[in-house]
Amino acid sequence: MKVAAVQMDVKILEKEHNLARIIAKLEEATRAGAGLAVFPECALTGYCFTSREEAWPLAETVPGPSTEKLGATARALGVTAVVGMLEREGDRLYNSAAVVDPKGILGTYRKMHLPSLGVDWFNALGDRAFAVFETSHGRLGVNICYDCSIPEAARVLKLNGAQVLAIPTNWPLGSDSWEHTPKVRATENHLHVIASDRVGEERGFRFSGHSQIVDFMGKVHAEAGETEETILYAELDLAAADQNRVVRVPGKWEFDRIAARRPEMYKVIAETRQH
């Protein structure tokens, strides 16, 4: 299946402008044959807010006006998309990613791990288990930006059956995450990774670009540069990510990173510790 990573600039406080560009780029990706497209973190709203009060009016419930439009677009185009946004529920603000496909709005993933940066200073921690979305184009899990610095976040999705890990992100210039994280998460979990980063500048922060599409063996099929808006494409065999055993030399060099796990030895991972 052809997949797409959309690397784009985003205008803070200009949600309608951003939504129009997201829909235009989704249409472009679909014309190129993509069945799945991933957009950056907070692609609807921007990221570098100075207060919760500034960010709150840009947030939406789900369903809401923007996700309804995205869901309708996905239905019309027959495409699956992951789009970063700010979500609100009650009095809580979340850094979320909406997942839509030809059936409409499938739901959102809420960022679990929050850095001391941008709007995440003011957001609530994600409060839902790591979900695998059964989309029309494969089984999809989501990590948002800093989530993918926590190895367990991707591993849980793999163990729950994800074939693809979508990473909407806003890696600031100076972060080295783009250099290694997509490849490592793909290889160690034997699943495809689509990382979509921002470009441009927002309130003194520049973004790293280097969006990537990486297969379950760690092969980089496409990578963008640091500054340009672009759409990356690659053909991925999603079902192949379910076949965890790797055979280098039959009978002499074979391994399965999932079957080789020994959870009984990892209990410390689940312990809560004081920082």
N, C-alpha and C positions, 0 to 999 in steps of 0.2 A: 504494500500500500504506500502511496505517496503521502508524506507528511510535510508540514511546513513549520518553521520557526520565524515569527515576524519580529524583526528588530526595527524599532521605531522611536521617534521622539514623542514626548507627551507634554502637553501644556497644562500646568497646574491651574486649578480653579476653572478650567474650560471644559467641562464634562461633555457638553453637546458637541463641541468641536472634536474632542477625542473620540467620542462614540461614532461620529460620521466617518472619521478616518479608519477606525477599527472595522466598520462594516465595509468600507471601500477595499481595505486590504484583504478582508475575508473573501470578498467577491473575486479579487485578483488571484488569491491562492486557489480558490475553487476552479477558476478558469484554467489554471495551470495543472489541474488534476489532483490537487490535494484533498484527502478525505479528513484530515485532522490538522488543525492549526493552533499553535500556542502563541499567546501574546504576553507582553511584559507584566510584571507586578504593578499594581495600581495604574494600569493603562488607561482607565477611565478618568482618573482624578488628579494624577500627580502624587508625589510622595513626600516632599520636603515641607510639610506644614509646620507652623510655629506654635500651634495650640490645638487642643481638642475642639475648641469652639470654632476655629477656622475650618477644620476638616469636616465637622459634623454635617453641615448642609449639603456636602457632596456625597455623603453616604446614602445608601438606599436599603430598604428591605428587599428580600428576595422571596417571591417575585416582586418586581418593581419596574418602573418605566424603562430603564436601560436593559435589564435582563429580558423583559418581554420583547423588546426590539431585537435583541441578539437571538433569542429563541426563535422568533419569527423568521429571521434571516437564515438561521441554521436549517429550519424546516424547508424554506424555499430553495436553498442551495444544496441540501442533502449533505451537510458537512458537520463535523464535530469541532467545537472550539473551546479553548480555555482562556479566560479573560480576567486579568487582575482588576480589582475594584475595592472600594470601601463599603462594607456592609454594616448595617445597624440592626439591632434587635433589642427592643426595650430601650434601656439607657446605655447599652454597650455598643462599642465601636470595634469592628474587626477588620483586619487586613485579609481579604478573601480573594478567592478565584472562583468565578462562575463557570460551570461546565454546562454547555448546551450542545444539543445534537438534533438530528431530524425529528426526534420526538418532542423537542422543546427544551425547557429548563430542567436539567437533571438534579441540580443542587449546587451547593458551594462547598469549597474547602476553606477553613479558617486557619490562618498561620498559627502554628503551635509555639514557635520559638521566636522571641522578639529581641532584636538588638536595641541598643540605646542609640537610635538613629531615626531621623525623620518622623513620620507619623507614628512609628512604632513606639515612640515615647508615650503615646496617649492611648494605644489600643489595648483591648482586652486579649488575654491569651486564648487561642483557639480551644473550644470546649467540646469538640466532637472527635470521636475516634477516627483514625486514618481510614478513609473510605476508598474503596476501589469502585469506580464508576463503570457500570456495564454499558458502554456506549455502542452506537451502531458501527463503530470503527475500532473495536477492541476494548480491552480492559485497561482502564486508565487510573493512575494514582497521581496525586499532586503534592509537591513540596514547594513552598514559596521562599525564595531567596535563602535567608539564614537557616531555614529548616534543613537545607541539604548539607549544612555543616555538622549536623547531628546524625551520625551513621544509622542509628536505630530508626529514624524517620522513613528512610527509603526501604530498609530491611523489612519493616512491618508490612509495607505495601506489597513487596515481593511475596512475602509469606501468605498474604491474603489474595494472591493471584494476579497482581498487576503485570501487564506486559510492557507498558510504557510508563515512564515517570516524566510528567510535565513539570518543568521548573520555570514559572514566571518569576523574573528577578529584576532587581535594580542594583546591580553590583556597582558601587562607586569606583571611580578611577582611583587606583591604589590598592584595591582588593586583588588578591591573587586567586580568588575562588574559581574564576573562569579557566585558569590554567590547568587545574587538576580535578576539581570536584565532579564535573559531568562524566569524565572518563572513569574515575574511580567508582562512583556510584553505579555506573553501568556495568563495569566489570565485576565488582564484588557481589552484585545482586543478580547478574545475568538477566538484565532487562534493558530495554531501549530508553534513552534519555533525550528529551527535547528541551533545551534551555533557551529561553527567550529573554534577552536583556534589553535595556534602554540604551539610547544614545542621546547626546546633547547635554545641556547644562540646565540645572534648576536650583536657583537660590544659592549659588556658590559651589554646588556639587556637580561634577561632571561624572558621566557614567562610562563604564568600561567597554560596552559593546561585547564583541566576541560571543554572540549567540552561537549555539552549536547543536548539531544532531549527531548523536553517538549511538552505535548499535550495542547489543548485549555483550559483545566481545571487546568493547572499548575502542572500536574503530571509529574515527571521526569521519563522517560522510560529508559534512559541510560545516564551515565555520566562517563567521563574518569578521570584518575588521572592527576597529575601535570607534569609527565616527559615522559611517554611512547608514542610512535607513535602507533596509533590504529585506527580502523574504528568502530564506534558505529552504531548499527542498532536498528530500532524499527518499529513496524507495527502501522501505523496511519490511521484513517478514515478521510480523508481530507474533504469529504462532510459534515461530522458532525460539522465542524467548521462554516458552514453556518447557523446552527440552533442555534440562539443566546439565545433563552429562556432556562433558567435552572430551572428545577422543582425539588426541594428538597422534599417538601411535597405538593402533589397536593391540590390546593385551599388554602393552608396555608403559603407556603414558596416557592415563585417563583420569579425569577428576570431575567432581560435582560439588560446587561450593555450597549448595543448599543441603544436600544429603550429608555432607561432612560435618555440619554443625553439631555441637554438643551443648545444647541449652542448659543441661544440668550443671555445667561448669561456669555459666555466665550469670549466676544469681545476683552478683554484686551490681550488675547493670540496672536491675529493677529496684535497688535500694534507694530510699530517699536520704540524702545527706545534707548536712548544713554546709553552706558556702562560706 
